[in-house]
Every structure is written in structure tokens, then in C-alpha cells.
């Protein structure tokens, strides 16, 4: 499963909004990107390595998040979670290799 989560934190209260997509690919590589502006957050997932929207298979834009979108610099966090806490089938290990990470300031 592919899960986009917008997780703002303000005034020591936490709230999140999320959307889940099935994660089925015919290839090995994906491109994941997000764009944050002062009033929106957009996530996009593409099959393969692309700088445009070629092979886009999932996208979500929040134009009115439940809390304001911060304009402060923030760290990028990437997580690999067990689906429902279940370990991989047949004892296989799971690995994600990040070939490239690029930050483009607005």
C-alpha cells in the first residue's frame, strides 16, 4: 500500500489527513515527489524515473489542510512500515534503495 499523509502539528495537538492507494508496479523503480506551498501540499508517485508526470499512478493534493502549512524549513522523513505489523512473506527481507534525492527551493 502507498500512503500519503499530511501531518501538521500546531499548539501541541496533532492531526493528520491521509489517503491510501494500492501499490502494484510492473517495474522496479519509482519516482516519489511532493511540493509544499503556503496553502497546499501535493504528493505524486510515478513508475520509473521521470522529471515530468510520465507514468503517474497516484497523486493527492490538499489545498485546504486542517492546519496551516508551515513556511519554515522542515526535515524530510521517509519511513518503511510493516503493513498491519506483518513481517514479509516467506521470511524475505525488505529493502528500499534511494538512488537520488533532490531538493528544489520554491
Residue pairs with C-beta under 8 A, 6 or more apart in sequence:
1 20
1 21
1 22
1 23
1 83
2 20
2 21
2 22
2 23
2 45
2 58
3 18
3 19
3 20
3 21
4 18
4 19
4 21
4 43
4 58
4 60
5 16
5 17
5 18
6 16
6 17
6 18
6 41
6 62
6 65
7 14
7 16
8 15
8 16
8 65
8 66
8 67
8 68
8 69
8 70
9 67
10 67
10 68
15 66
15 67
17 62
17 65
17 66
19 60
21 45
21 57
21 58
25 47
25 57
26 47
27 47
27 48
29 47
29 48
29 49
29 99
30 45
30 46
30 47
30 48
31 44
31 45
31 46
31 48
31 49
31 50
32 43
32 44
32 45
32 46
33 43
33 44
33 46
34 41
34 42
34 43
34 44
35 41
35 42
36 69
37 69
37 106
38 69
38 71
39 63
39 64
39 69
40 61
40 62
40 63
40 65
40 69
41 61
41 62
41 65
41 69
42 59
42 60
42 61
42 62
43 58
43 59
43 60
43 61
44 53
44 56
44 58
44 59
45 56
45 57
45 58
45 59
46 53
46 54
46 55
46 56
46 57
47 55
47 57
48 54
48 55
49 99
76 101
76 103
78 98
80 94
80 96
88 94
